[in-house]
Amino acid sequence: MDLGLKGKTALVLGAGGGLGSAIATALADEGANVALADIAQDAAQKVADGIGAKGGKAIALGWDLKDLSVIDGNISRIEKELGGVDVLVNVTGGPPPTPAAGQKVELWRDSFEGMIMSVIAITDRVLPGMRTRKWGRIITSTSSGVVAPIPNLGISNALRLSLVGWSKTLAAEVGRDGVTSNIILPGRIATKRIRFLDEKKAEREGKKVEDVSAASEASIPLGRYGDPEEYGATVAFLASKQASYITGSVIRVDGGLIASV
């Protein structure tokens, strides 16, 4: 199936991580030119090199999302080297595992800047071009915690949920311009982040991390963690021409983990 992404320009945030790299690779495999942004530029460059080795076009940018002052310069570089951004995939790192109560204001503020304000500001920067071209995709990755709050992820549960309201509101504002805005949320996808969370839970409960992971897998109807490539494929479809009538939605990629309808 031709997803209609050949020659489109995609910007993927957090592209050096497990989810981001899988998303960037999936979009590049469909013919998109991809800008990969990550605070660890070497990680993003490794993914870009992999894309280039397969004949794709990609550039890597070292990008600290908490620094809002670099947004215009980075987007201008992408526009110069790859063209206007047609597909924006917002993937941000998560805050440390914590209860909701008793956290320092500074931690809340830093997490908000990196996880929320950066996404909104970057979207605002690329949105005028999308609206002018009458085509755009804004896809924001959050967490299953926005549907069913995850214990000991108080900051993540609270802040990521704000992106759901933002994305839904935005979808209504830009739909007639050919721009869609959707939320995609992962369940337990096999990334370093999930391994880290399993390790922290094992430490708290005095268990082996293998036992924690096994118990987590057992709670998933499909009986396993998801593959990052499965997540990337879902994002690629949401970015496609075939998904032009999907907007304002929350798409779960969780193997049936979330029990609610």
N, C-alpha and C positions, 0 to 999 in steps of 0.2 A: 504494500500500500504506500503510495506517495503521500506524505504528510504535508506537502506544500511548503517545506521549510528551506528548500535550496535557495541560497543567496540571502536569506534573512540573517540579521545580526542579533545574536543573543548575548546577554550579560548574565552570568551566573555568579551570585555571591556565595562565599563559603566554598569555592570550587576546589579547594585543596583537600577537603574532608571527604568522608565516605559517601554521603548523599550527594554533595555538590559535584564531586568528580564523576559520579555515575550519571548525573543529570547532564553535565557538560558533554560527556562522551556520547550520550544518547542523542543529543541535539546535533552534535557534529556529524554523527553517523547518518543523520537525515539531511545533511548538506548545509546546515547553518554554519556561519562564521561565528566563533565563540570567543568572548572576552571572559577570562577567568580571574575573579577577584578573591584574594585571600590574604589574611594578615601574614601568613607564611608564604611568601612569594615563591620560595623554592618548591613547595608542595604544589602550588598552582602551575609552576613552570613544568614540573614533571608530567602533569596531566596534559598541558599544552603540547609538550614534546610527543606524547603518545598520540594525540590527535594529528599532529603534523606528520608523524611517521606513517599514518594511514591515508595521507593526502589531503587532510582537512586544513583549515586555516584557523589559527587560534593565537591569542596573545595573553600573557599572564601579567597581572598587576598586583603588587604588594599593596594591600588596602586595609587599614585599620578602620573598621566601620564606626568606631566611636568618634573619629575625627571627621566631623561634618565639613570642615573647611576644604577637604581634598575632593569633594564630590564633583564640582564643576570641572576641575582640571582632568580628573580621570575619565569622566564621560566625554569631554572634548577630545581626549586622545583616542577613545574608542570610535567616536564619530569620524575622526580623521583617518584612522587606519582600517576600520571595518565598515563604517557607515552608521547611520542612525540606528538606535536600539529598537528592534521590533519585538523582542521577547525579553522580559526581565524576570529572572527567577530569584526570589529573595530567600536565601538560606542563611541563617545566622547561628553562631555558636550558642550554647545554652549556659546559663549561670550554674554555679556549684549547687549540689544538692543541699537544701536547707528546709527547715520548717517555715511556714508563712510568718509566724510571730517571732519578734525579737531580733530581726535583722537590721543591720546598720543602714541608715539613710543613704550613705555613700554607695553601698552595694546595690540598693534599689535604683539609685540614679545612674550608676555606670551601666547596669543591665538594661535600663530603659534606653539610654543613648545608643548602645550597641545593637540591641535587638529590635527596638521599635522605631525610634526617631530616625535612625539610619535608613530603614526600609521606606519610611514615609518620604524622607527628603530625596532619596535616590529616585523613587517613583515619580515624585513631582518634577524632577529634572528631565526624565526621559518621556514623560507623558505628553507634553505639547507636540513633540515630533510624531508620536504614534497617532495622535488625533488629527494632525495635518495630513498624514499619509492614509488615514482611515483604516488602519490595521495595527493591532497591538495585542500582546498577551502579557498580563501581569499575574504571575503565579507565586504565591507565598507559602513557603513550607513552615508549618508550626509544630504541633505535637498532639498526640492523642489526649494529652492533659487538658486541652481546650474543651473536650467533650466529657471526659471522666477524669477529674483531677487526680494526679499521680502522687501518692504519699511521699513526703520529703522533697518535693519539687515545688515548693510554695511560690517562689519567685517566677519560675517558668510558667506555672499554671496561670498565675495572675496576669503577667505581662503578655504572654502569647495570645491570650483570649482577646486582648484589645485589638489585635490585628484582624480577628474575625469580623468584628464590627466595622472596622475601617474598610476592609476589603469588600464587604457587602454593600456598604454605603457608596464606595467608589464605583462598583459595578453599575449602579443605577445612574451615576453621573456621566459615565463615559461610553455606555453601551451603544448609543446611537452614532458614535464616532467609529464603530468597528473595533472597539477595544474591549477585551474581556478581562475580568478580575476574579480569580478563584483562589481558594485555600486548599492546599493539599497537606494531609497530616499523616505522618508515619506512625505505625505501631512499633513493634520491636524489630527494627531492621538491623542486620548484623554489621554494625560499624564500631569504630573505636569508642565512640560516645556511649553506646549501649554496653560495651564491655566495661567501660569505666563505671557506669552506674551499677552494673552487676557487682563489680569489685567493691564499691562503696557499701552496697547493701550487705554483702558478705561480711565486711568488716564490722558493720553495726550489729549484725545478728550472730556473729561468731560462727559462720558457716564457711564451707568451701565455695569458691566462686562457681565451680562446675555444678554444684548442687543448686545454687541460686538460679543459674542459667537454665538448668534442666526443669526446675519448677516453673520458671517463667514460660518456657516452651510448652509445657504441659497445659498451661492456661489458655493457649492459643488454639482455636479450632483446627487450624491446619497443622498444628503440632510442630512448628518450627519457626525460627526467626526468618524474616524476609531477606531477600537478596537485594543489595543496593541497585543492581541492574533492573530489577522489577520496578523499583521506585522511579528510576530514571526513565523507563519506558512509559510510565503513566504521565510523567511531566511532559515528555515529548508529544504524547497524544493531546494533552490539554493545550499545548502550543500550536497544534496543527490547524489546518484549514477545516478539517472535519469536525473540530470541536468548537466551531464558531458560534454555536447556539448554547454553549455551556458557559454561564457566567453567574456570579454571586453564589457559587456553590462551595461546599466543603466536601472534598473527596477523601475518603479514608483508604489508606493502603496499609491494612493492619492484620490481614489474615483472619479477620473475624474477631479480633481480640476485644474490641469495645462491645460490651454487652447490650447497651441501649440501642434503640431503633434510631 
